[in-house]
Amino acid sequence: MNIQTIIKKAIKRLEIEGKLLTPDFYTEAFCKEAASAGFRVEDCAKLDKFKSMLNKEFQDELKKYHIKTISELAHFLISKLNRTNPSHCSNLLETQTAFTKRVLQVIEVLHNREASELARKSLDLLGREPSIAEMEQFIQSWVNFVGTYDDSFLQILKLFGDIDSSDLKKSVQNLNLADVSAKPFNSFELSKVASLLVSSLVPSIASDINEKIAEISQKIQKNPALLESATIADEIKSAISLRIALDKQSVKDMIESIDGVLDRLSLRLIEMIESSDSSTLEIQKIKKELESYSNESTSANFNIAHKKLYTIAVALEENTKALTKDLKKHSGEVTVLSKKIEQLEYELEQAKEQSREDFLTKLYNKRALDELMNVKEAEFERYEHNFTVVFFDLDHFKSVNDTYGHDAGDAVLFAFAKILKHEARTVDIIGRFGGEEFMAILGETDLDGGVVFAQKIRNKLKNARMMYKDNHIKLTVSCGVSERKTHFSLQNLIKSADEALYKAKKDGRDRVEAK
């Protein structure tokens, strides 16, 4: 085995043990692999050489501390030199331990989940008598945390205010969420937005662009900076409404055109059916037979019948040819219209799906909640799968709008929605029922489980620190809970949960009532 193989194995050992590639860790791994391969390296024997130069008392003490590297030996000797007396050493160690615990307690309350969890576990470790191996494991965990910590997520906050990576609290306080729309875009960004907006104004079904739409599209393309102006908003809304109206009118015209073709087709088919049960070939055969008849010795009555039959045959043939020609003429148009109708149906389906989401909180809206509630009701009726409904109503929400403005109210609603999503399970259904009222549908959950969930949300909101600009907004929520199996209908369940919510509001707010 050569030295290159030992180096590769040493690096592989560090990866398996989850250690960073530091000089000390690498030296330790390299020496282990060299010894395992029977390869003698002089640098790896230096530690044993230095240990042998110490007196027996120091050698015995070194065994207790499991010194593995020259760096650790140096720290040990320096510590021995710095000790003036055992009492001083003991006091210094106690003071350092107390200091370490205090630092960990501070880290535990900071706003980083990974660091807080690691600090809590480290405090638990210091509260007992850990082994050296446990201490080394936690030291490695802190080294890994520092080595892999990434604060690049803070850069997105630059869109909302000044960022100070050394002072997170100050950065959050500097955020100006209400004025995000007012922040200047660079010309490149505005050009991209303007291009996308103009594309969206082009009717997707109608073949022609209205003059008014063309005018505002040209205005935006020439001067994208207009998008920063508040006055352009009404024009854009008007153009969008006009675009939708053009598409609707185009669809109406298409349907009328199809109806016309179908009407003509139906009339001709009916005429043919009423006039004759024969096909085109049979009609032509009749015509030829009639033409071949001799006029000799025919009676007057027969001549009249012959003339009438011939007229019918000619009419049927011409009708069939006209119908075939008309069908060929309109077949391409019908195909194009069919494809456009399929696209329209797809867009309508997409719009229907999008309408299930509340635009502000990104939760389900009332329409989606009603649909999903009916699904849960069907599962209950068929499989007896119980579920619980929880209504949430933010207390004194109107005062937030009145005091801080509607932008602050929107920020509060969005923040509360995040709390609901964070605490809910993946199988739970969370939505905005309307205004400041929210609903949770908890599958396979009884009344007690619903109360526990509601209390958790109530406590989370009460203890949350909601900052809007420089203002600290405190909020509470009232909750009403009901479970399906104790009610004889879905309507009765909703009414019961609503009555429980009303009772919670009436009895002082910031509470959970179950019924």
C-alpha positions as CSV (number, residue, x, y, z in Angstrom):
1,M,0.0,0.0,0.0
2,N,1.4,3.4,-0.9
3,I,1.1,6.8,0.7
4,Q,-1.6,8.0,-1.7
5,T,-3.9,5.1,-0.8
6,I,-3.4,5.9,2.9
7,I,-4.3,9.6,2.3
8,K,-7.5,8.6,0.4
9,K,-8.5,6.2,3.2
10,A,-7.9,8.9,5.8
11,I,-10.2,11.3,4.0
12,K,-12.8,8.6,3.6
13,R,-12.6,7.9,7.4
14,L,-13.3,11.5,8.2
15,E,-16.4,11.4,5.9
16,I,-17.7,8.3,7.6
17,E,-17.1,9.7,11.1
18,G,-18.8,13.0,10.1
19,K,-15.7,15.1,11.0
20,L,-14.5,18.2,9.2
21,L,-11.2,18.2,7.2
22,T,-9.1,20.0,9.8
23,P,-5.4,19.5,10.4
24,D,-5.9,17.8,13.7
25,F,-8.6,15.4,12.6
26,Y,-6.8,14.6,9.4
27,T,-3.5,13.9,11.2
28,E,-5.4,11.5,13.6
29,A,-7.2,9.7,10.7
30,F,-4.0,9.5,8.7
31,C,-2.0,8.0,11.5
32,K,-4.7,5.4,12.2
33,E,-4.8,4.3,8.6
34,A,-1.0,4.2,8.4
35,A,-0.8,2.0,11.5
36,S,-3.6,-0.2,10.2
37,A,-1.6,-0.7,7.0
38,G,1.6,-1.4,8.8
39,F,3.2,1.8,7.4
40,R,5.5,3.6,9.8
41,V,5.4,7.4,9.6
42,E,7.8,9.3,11.8
43,D,5.4,12.2,12.4
44,C,2.8,9.9,13.8
45,A,5.3,8.6,16.4
46,K,6.2,12.1,17.7
47,L,3.4,12.1,20.3
48,D,4.6,8.8,21.8
49,K,8.2,10.1,21.7
50,F,7.2,13.3,23.6
51,K,5.2,11.4,26.1
52,S,8.2,9.2,26.9
53,M,10.2,12.2,27.7
54,L,7.9,13.2,30.6
55,N,8.1,11.8,34.1
56,K,5.9,8.9,35.2
57,E,3.4,11.2,37.1
58,F,2.7,13.2,33.9
59,Q,2.5,10.0,31.9
60,D,-0.1,8.6,34.2
61,E,-2.1,11.8,34.1
62,L,-2.0,11.9,30.3
63,K,-3.6,8.4,30.2
64,K,-6.6,9.8,32.1
65,Y,-7.1,12.6,29.5
66,H,-6.8,10.4,26.4
67,I,-4.4,12.8,24.7
68,K,-4.4,11.9,21.0
69,T,-2.6,14.7,19.2
70,I,0.5,17.0,19.7
71,S,-1.9,19.9,19.9
72,E,-3.8,18.4,22.8
73,L,-0.5,17.6,24.5
74,A,0.6,21.2,24.1
75,H,-2.8,22.4,25.6
76,F,-2.3,20.0,28.5
77,L,1.2,21.2,29.3
78,I,0.2,24.9,29.0
79,S,-2.7,24.2,31.4
80,K,-0.3,22.5,33.9
81,L,2.0,25.5,33.7
82,N,-0.8,28.0,34.2
83,R,-2.1,26.3,37.4
84,T,-0.9,28.1,40.5
85,N,-2.7,25.7,42.9
86,P,-5.5,23.1,42.9
87,S,-7.9,25.5,44.5
88,H,-7.4,28.1,41.7
89,C,-7.8,25.4,39.0
90,S,-11.0,24.2,40.5
91,N,-12.5,27.7,40.8
92,L,-11.4,28.5,37.3
93,L,-13.0,25.3,36.0
94,E,-16.3,26.0,37.8
95,T,-16.3,29.6,36.5
96,Q,-15.7,28.4,32.9
97,T,-18.5,25.8,33.2
98,A,-20.9,28.5,34.6
99,F,-19.9,30.9,31.8
100,T,-20.4,28.1,29.2
101,K,-23.9,27.4,30.5
102,R,-24.9,31.0,30.4
103,V,-23.7,31.4,26.8
104,L,-25.7,28.3,25.9
105,Q,-28.8,29.7,27.6
106,V,-28.5,32.8,25.5
107,I,-28.0,30.8,22.3
108,E,-31.1,28.7,23.2
109,V,-33.4,31.8,23.0
110,L,-32.0,33.1,19.7
111,H,-34.0,32.8,16.5
112,N,-32.2,29.8,15.0
113,R,-33.9,26.5,15.5
114,E,-30.8,24.4,14.8
115,A,-28.6,26.4,17.2
116,S,-31.3,26.5,19.9
117,E,-31.8,22.8,19.8
118,L,-28.0,22.1,19.9
119,A,-27.6,24.6,22.8
120,R,-30.4,22.8,24.8
121,K,-28.8,19.4,24.3
122,S,-25.4,20.9,25.3
123,L,-27.0,22.3,28.5
124,D,-28.4,18.8,29.3
125,L,-25.0,17.4,28.7
126,L,-23.3,19.8,31.2
127,G,-26.0,19.1,33.8
128,R,-24.7,15.5,34.3
129,E,-21.2,13.9,34.2
130,P,-20.6,13.3,30.5
131,S,-17.8,11.1,29.2
132,I,-15.0,12.5,27.1
133,A,-16.4,10.8,24.0
134,E,-19.7,12.6,24.5
135,M,-18.0,15.9,25.0
136,E,-15.9,15.4,21.8
137,Q,-19.1,14.5,19.9
138,F,-20.8,17.8,21.0
139,I,-17.6,19.7,20.2
140,Q,-17.7,18.2,16.7
141,S,-21.4,19.1,16.4
142,W,-20.7,22.8,17.2
143,V,-17.7,22.8,14.8
144,N,-20.0,21.3,12.1
145,F,-22.7,23.9,12.8
146,V,-20.2,26.9,12.5
147,G,-18.6,25.4,9.4
148,T,-21.9,24.8,7.5
149,Y,-24.0,27.8,8.7
150,D,-25.5,29.7,5.8
151,D,-27.1,33.1,6.3
152,S,-27.7,33.7,2.6
153,F,-31.4,33.6,3.3
154,L,-31.2,37.1,4.8
155,Q,-30.3,38.5,1.3
156,I,-33.9,38.2,0.2
157,L,-34.8,40.7,2.9
158,K,-32.8,43.4,1.1
159,L,-35.9,43.8,-1.1
160,F,-37.8,45.1,2.0
161,G,-35.1,47.2,3.9
162,D,-31.6,47.5,5.1
163,I,-30.0,44.3,6.4
164,D,-27.5,44.0,9.2
165,S,-26.3,40.4,9.4
166,S,-24.8,41.1,12.8
167,D,-28.1,42.4,14.2
168,L,-31.1,40.3,13.1
169,K,-33.5,42.3,15.4
170,K,-32.5,45.6,13.8
171,S,-32.9,44.1,10.3
172,V,-36.4,42.9,11.0
173,Q,-37.4,46.3,12.5
174,N,-36.0,48.0,9.4
175,L,-38.3,45.9,7.1
176,N,-40.9,48.0,5.3
177,L,-43.4,45.5,4.0
178,A,-46.1,48.1,3.3
179,D,-43.9,50.0,0.9
180,V,-42.7,47.0,-1.1
181,S,-44.7,48.0,-4.1
182,A,-43.2,51.5,-3.9
183,K,-39.6,50.3,-4.0
184,P,-37.9,51.2,-7.3
185,F,-37.2,48.5,-9.8
186,N,-34.2,48.8,-12.1
187,S,-34.9,49.3,-15.7
188,F,-34.2,45.7,-16.6
189,E,-36.7,44.4,-14.1
190,L,-39.3,46.9,-15.3
191,S,-38.8,45.9,-18.9
192,K,-39.3,42.2,-18.1
193,V,-42.5,43.0,-16.1
194,A,-43.8,45.3,-18.8
195,S,-43.2,42.6,-21.5
196,L,-45.0,39.9,-19.4
197,L,-47.9,42.3,-18.7
198,V,-48.3,43.2,-22.4
199,S,-48.3,39.5,-23.3
200,S,-51.0,38.9,-20.7
201,L,-53.2,41.6,-22.2
202,V,-53.4,39.9,-25.6
203,P,-56.7,38.0,-25.9
204,S,-56.2,34.3,-25.8
205,I,-59.2,33.4,-27.9
206,A,-60.3,36.5,-29.8
207,S,-58.3,37.0,-33.0
208,D,-58.1,40.8,-32.9
209,I,-56.7,43.2,-30.3
210,N,-59.0,46.1,-29.3
211,E,-57.6,49.5,-30.0
212,K,-57.7,50.5,-26.3
213,I,-55.7,47.4,-25.4
214,A,-53.2,48.1,-28.2
215,E,-52.9,51.7,-27.0
216,I,-52.0,50.9,-23.3
217,S,-49.7,48.0,-24.4
218,Q,-47.8,50.4,-26.6
219,K,-47.6,52.9,-23.8
220,I,-46.2,50.4,-21.3
221,Q,-43.7,49.0,-23.8
222,K,-42.4,52.5,-24.7
223,N,-42.1,53.6,-21.0
224,P,-41.9,50.6,-18.5
225,A,-41.4,53.2,-15.7
226,L,-45.1,53.9,-15.9
227,L,-45.6,50.7,-13.9
228,E,-44.3,52.5,-10.8
229,S,-47.1,55.1,-11.2
230,A,-50.4,54.5,-9.3
231,T,-52.5,56.1,-12.0
232,I,-51.7,53.3,-14.5
233,A,-53.4,50.7,-12.3
234,D,-56.9,51.7,-13.4
235,E,-56.0,51.6,-17.1
236,I,-54.5,48.2,-16.7
237,K,-57.6,46.9,-14.9
238,S,-59.8,48.3,-17.6
239,A,-57.7,46.7,-20.3
240,I,-57.8,43.3,-18.5
241,S,-61.6,43.6,-18.3
242,L,-61.8,44.5,-21.9
243,R,-59.6,41.5,-22.8
244,I,-61.9,39.2,-21.0
245,A,-64.9,40.7,-22.7
246,L,-63.3,40.2,-26.1
247,D,-62.6,36.6,-25.4
248,K,-66.2,36.1,-24.2
249,Q,-67.6,37.7,-27.3
250,S,-65.3,35.6,-29.5
251,V,-66.5,32.4,-27.8
252,K,-70.1,33.6,-28.3
253,D,-69.5,34.2,-32.0
254,M,-67.9,30.7,-32.4
255,I,-70.9,29.0,-30.7
256,E,-73.3,30.9,-32.9
257,S,-71.3,29.9,-36.0
258,I,-71.4,26.3,-35.0
259,D,-75.1,26.5,-34.2
260,G,-75.7,27.9,-37.7
261,V,-73.7,25.0,-39.4
262,L,-75.6,22.4,-37.3
263,D,-78.9,24.0,-38.0
264,R,-78.3,23.9,-41.8
265,L,-77.0,20.3,-41.5
266,S,-80.0,19.2,-39.4
267,L,-82.5,20.8,-41.8
268,R,-81.0,19.1,-44.9
269,L,-80.8,15.8,-43.2
270,I,-84.4,16.1,-42.1
271,E,-85.4,17.0,-45.6
272,M,-83.6,14.0,-47.0
273,I,-85.1,11.6,-44.4
274,E,-88.6,13.0,-45.0
275,S,-88.2,12.8,-48.8
276,S,-86.4,9.5,-49.2
277,D,-84.8,6.7,-47.1
278,S,-82.3,6.0,-49.9
279,S,-78.6,6.8,-49.9
280,T,-76.9,9.0,-52.5
281,L,-76.0,6.0,-54.7
282,E,-79.5,4.7,-54.6
283,I,-80.9,8.2,-55.6
284,Q,-78.5,8.4,-58.6
285,K,-79.6,4.9,-59.6
286,I,-83.2,5.9,-59.5
287,K,-82.4,9.0,-61.6
288,K,-80.7,6.9,-64.3
289,E,-83.5,4.4,-64.4
290,L,-86.0,7.3,-64.8
291,E,-83.9,8.8,-67.6
292,S,-83.8,5.5,-69.4
293,Y,-87.5,5.2,-69.6
294,S,-89.0,5.5,-73.1
295,N,-91.7,8.0,-73.7
296,E,-93.4,5.6,-76.0
297,S,-96.8,4.3,-75.1
298,T,-96.8,6.0,-71.8
299,S,-100.0,7.2,-70.4
300,A,-100.6,10.7,-69.4
301,N,-100.7,9.7,-65.8
302,F,-97.4,7.8,-66.0
303,N,-95.7,10.9,-67.7
304,I,-96.9,13.0,-64.8
305,A,-95.6,10.5,-62.2
306,H,-92.3,10.2,-64.1
307,K,-91.8,13.9,-64.1
308,K,-92.4,14.2,-60.5
309,L,-90.1,11.3,-59.6
310,Y,-87.3,12.7,-61.8
311,T,-87.7,16.1,-60.1
312,I,-87.4,14.5,-56.7
313,A,-84.3,12.5,-57.7
314,V,-82.6,15.7,-59.2
315,A,-83.5,17.6,-56.0
316,L,-82.1,14.9,-53.8
317,E,-78.9,14.7,-55.8
318,E,-78.3,18.4,-55.8
319,N,-79.2,18.6,-52.1
320,T,-76.7,15.9,-51.3
321,K,-73.9,17.6,-53.4
322,A,-74.7,20.9,-51.7
323,L,-74.5,19.3,-48.3
324,T,-71.2,17.6,-49.1
325,K,-69.7,20.8,-50.4
326,D,-71.0,22.7,-47.4
327,L,-69.6,20.2,-45.0
328,K,-66.1,20.2,-46.7
329,K,-66.2,24.0,-46.6
330,H,-66.9,24.1,-42.9
331,S,-64.9,21.1,-41.8
332,G,-61.7,23.0,-41.3
333,E,-63.5,25.8,-39.5
334,V,-65.2,23.3,-37.2
335,T,-61.8,21.6,-36.4
336,V,-60.2,25.0,-35.5
337,L,-63.2,25.9,-33.4
338,S,-63.2,22.6,-31.6
339,K,-59.5,23.0,-30.7
340,K,-60.1,26.5,-29.4
341,I,-63.1,25.3,-27.4
342,E,-60.9,22.6,-25.9
343,Q,-58.3,25.2,-25.0
344,L,-61.0,27.4,-23.5
345,E,-62.3,24.5,-21.4
346,Y,-58.8,23.8,-20.2
347,E,-58.3,27.5,-19.2
348,L,-61.7,27.6,-17.5
349,E,-60.7,24.4,-15.5
350,Q,-57.4,26.1,-14.5
351,A,-59.3,29.2,-13.4
352,K,-61.6,27.0,-11.4
353,E,-58.7,25.4,-9.7
354,Q,-57.1,28.8,-8.9
355,S,-60.3,30.1,-7.5
356,R,-60.0,27.5,-4.7
357,E,-57.1,29.5,-3.1
358,D,-57.4,32.7,-1.0
359,F,-55.3,35.3,-2.7
360,L,-53.9,36.8,0.5
361,T,-53.2,33.9,2.9
362,K,-52.7,31.2,0.2
363,L,-55.0,29.0,2.2
364,Y,-58.2,27.4,0.9
365,N,-61.0,29.9,0.3
366,K,-64.6,29.4,1.4
367,R,-65.6,27.8,-1.8
368,A,-62.9,25.1,-1.5
369,L,-63.7,24.6,2.2
370,D,-67.4,23.9,1.3
371,E,-66.3,21.3,-1.3
372,L,-63.8,19.6,1.0
373,M,-66.3,19.6,3.8
374,N,-68.8,17.7,1.6
375,V,-66.0,15.2,0.8
376,K,-65.4,14.7,4.6
377,E,-69.2,14.4,5.1
378,A,-69.3,11.6,2.4
379,E,-66.5,9.8,4.1
380,F,-68.3,10.0,7.4
381,E,-71.6,8.7,6.0
382,R,-70.0,5.8,4.2
383,Y,-67.1,4.8,6.4
384,E,-67.9,6.6,9.7
385,H,-64.7,8.6,9.6
386,N,-65.2,11.2,12.3
387,F,-63.8,14.7,11.9
388,T,-63.8,17.9,13.9
389,V,-64.4,21.5,12.8
390,V,-62.6,24.5,14.5
391,F,-63.6,28.1,13.8
392,F,-61.0,30.8,14.6
393,D,-61.9,34.5,14.8
394,L,-59.1,37.2,15.5
395,D,-60.1,39.4,18.4
396,H,-60.5,43.1,17.9
397,F,-59.1,42.8,14.3
398,K,-60.9,46.0,13.2
399,S,-58.8,48.0,15.7
400,V,-55.6,46.8,13.9
401,N,-56.9,48.2,10.6
402,D,-58.1,51.4,12.2
403,T,-54.8,51.9,14.1
404,Y,-52.1,50.8,11.7
405,G,-53.9,50.6,8.4
406,H,-55.1,47.8,6.1
407,D,-51.6,46.8,5.1
408,A,-50.9,46.0,8.7
409,G,-54.2,44.0,8.8
410,D,-53.2,42.0,5.7
411,A,-49.8,41.3,7.3
412,V,-51.5,40.0,10.4
413,L,-53.8,37.7,8.5
414,F,-50.9,36.3,6.5
415,A,-48.9,35.8,9.7
416,F,-51.8,34.0,11.4
417,A,-52.2,31.8,8.3
418,K,-48.5,30.8,8.6
419,I,-49.1,29.7,12.3
420,L,-52.1,27.6,11.2
421,K,-50.1,25.9,8.4
422,H,-47.1,25.3,10.6
423,E,-49.2,23.6,13.4
424,A,-51.6,21.6,11.2
425,R,-50.9,18.1,9.9
426,T,-50.6,17.4,6.2
427,V,-54.0,15.6,6.4
428,D,-55.7,18.6,8.0
429,I,-57.6,21.2,5.9
430,I,-57.0,24.8,6.7
431,G,-58.7,27.7,5.1
432,R,-59.9,31.3,5.4
433,F,-63.6,31.3,5.9
434,G,-64.0,35.1,5.4
435,G,-62.5,38.3,6.7
436,E,-60.6,37.6,9.9
437,E,-62.4,34.2,10.4
438,F,-60.6,30.9,9.6
439,M,-61.6,27.2,9.7
440,A,-59.7,24.0,10.3
441,I,-61.2,20.6,9.3
442,L,-59.3,17.9,11.4
443,G,-59.7,14.4,10.0
444,E,-60.0,11.4,12.3
445,T,-60.0,13.8,15.3
446,D,-62.5,13.9,18.2
447,L,-63.7,16.9,20.2
448,D,-60.8,16.7,22.7
449,G,-58.3,16.6,19.9
450,G,-59.9,19.6,18.3
451,V,-59.7,21.5,21.6
452,V,-56.0,20.7,22.0
453,F,-55.3,21.9,18.5
454,A,-57.3,25.2,19.1
455,Q,-55.5,25.8,22.4
456,K,-52.1,25.3,20.7
457,I,-53.0,27.9,18.0
458,R,-54.4,30.3,20.6
459,N,-51.2,30.1,22.7
460,K,-48.9,30.4,19.7
461,L,-50.7,33.6,18.5
462,K,-50.8,35.1,22.0
463,N,-47.0,34.6,22.5
464,A,-46.1,35.6,18.9
465,R,-44.1,38.8,18.3
466,M,-45.8,40.5,15.4
467,M,-43.9,43.5,14.2
468,Y,-45.2,45.9,11.6
469,K,-42.7,48.7,10.9
470,D,-41.7,49.8,14.4
471,N,-45.0,48.7,16.0
472,H,-45.4,45.6,18.1
473,I,-49.0,44.2,17.4
474,K,-50.4,41.9,20.1
475,L,-53.3,39.7,19.0
476,T,-55.5,37.0,20.5
477,V,-58.0,34.6,18.9
478,S,-61.3,33.1,19.9
479,C,-62.1,29.5,18.9
480,G,-65.2,27.3,18.5
481,V,-64.9,23.5,18.3
482,S,-67.4,20.8,17.3
483,E,-67.1,17.2,16.2
484,R,-69.2,15.4,13.5
485,K,-70.3,12.3,15.3
486,T,-72.3,14.1,18.0
487,H,-74.4,16.0,15.4
488,F,-77.2,14.7,13.2
489,S,-76.1,16.7,10.0
490,L,-73.3,18.7,8.5
491,Q,-75.4,21.9,8.7
492,N,-75.9,21.2,12.4
493,L,-72.2,20.7,12.9
494,I,-71.3,24.0,11.3
495,K,-74.0,25.8,13.3
496,S,-72.7,24.3,16.6
497,A,-69.1,25.3,15.9
498,D,-70.3,28.8,15.1
499,E,-72.3,29.0,18.3
500,A,-69.3,27.9,20.3
501,L,-67.2,30.6,18.7
502,Y,-69.9,33.2,19.5
503,K,-69.9,32.0,23.1
504,A,-66.1,32.4,23.2
505,K,-66.3,36.0,21.9
506,K,-69.2,36.8,24.3
507,D,-67.4,35.3,27.4
508,G,-64.3,37.5,27.1
509,R,-62.4,36.4,23.9
510,D,-59.0,34.7,23.8
511,R,-60.6,31.4,24.8
512,V,-61.7,28.1,23.3
513,E,-65.3,26.8,23.6
514,A,-66.4,23.4,22.5
515,K,-70.0,22.2,21.8
